[in-house]
Amino acid sequence: MDFGKLSIQALDKVNFALQADNTFNEKVLGNIPVKMPKVLVGCPVWSNKDWNGKIYPHSAKTNDYLSLYSKQFNTIELNVTHYQIPNEETIQRWKNETVEGFTFCPKFPQIISHDKLLQKTEGLTATFCEQIMNLDEKLGMPFLQLAPYFTPRHFHILEKYLQNLPTNLKIAVEFRHEDWFKNPKVWQNALELLHHFGHGTVITEVAGRRDVVHQSLSNKVATIRWVGNEHPTDYQRIDEWVQKLKQWFQHGLEELYLFVHVNENILAPELALYWIQQLNLHCGLELKSPKFLPKVEQMSLF
């Protein structure tokens, strides 16, 4: 993910401390502890040849990757749907190649979100929603990434679009334009809108845009796109987030979708493993950890 990316030299100047929680969270969570929340942790890709000999067998082929990935992680940020609406054959293949309990989190097509800015997309949206709902129990949290030039001036367009989505499809929305976050009232209205329709927010944890690390929930599901920098601060950031999530679970957060990005994603499995280990340790969870081939377990990051 290039959004919010900074050079290694610039990272030392970034204040990675998390913002205080938005007060809207109290309304959403309800302050009732959740002892065993549903937690799904994954990466943004399943096809990465650099994972051969790491979490995949040395001899793994491209056609093996999805099946192998689903045995290591329980979800995937499905970016391929941002560029193409999958057909029924593809949906069925994804279902057949993945283990029970695995979930896909499809990204809305860019022709809808970026090219057409959600306008005059009724047919495309209906087709996309129909196809992803064919994933059945393997459909996780779909997410709509708004274009970087989709501003609060387009609020009414977003409202109309969400109103016309299938009522049984709940999604998360990722806001990127700075103006959504500059005025607290504007952001509060956005949260109210999502809450009204039962949809969630996407928290985008990137170094270069700390405003999108907004600590705001609009339902009892947190969707976090966390981006590492192959830098020692990655671990400090994860540690702070784990404590934040522990608080949210104690106050009523029921589900977490966490996607671990890092540069070319070569080290995404290692950072995902650290996330899982810390969540298990501090939040009392029993998440399955990805299994590495022996020599990689001894490697030292950074």
Buried (B, 14 or more C-beta within 10 A) or exposed (E): BEBBBBEEEEBEEBEBEBEEBBEBBEEBBEEEEBEEBBBBBBBBBBEBEEBBBBBBEEEBEEEBBBBBBBBBBBBBBBBBBBEEBBEEEBBEEBBEBBEEEBBBBBBBBBBBBBEBBBEEBEEBBEBBBEBBBBBEEBBBBBBBBBBEEBBBEBBEBBBEBBEEBEEEBBBBBBBBBEEBBEEEEBBBBBBEBBBEBBBBBBBBBBBBBBBBBBBBBBBBBBBBBBBBBBBEBBBEBBEEBBEBBBEBBBBBBBBBBBBBBBBEBBBBBBBBBBBBBBBBEEBEBEBEBBEBEEEEEEEEEE
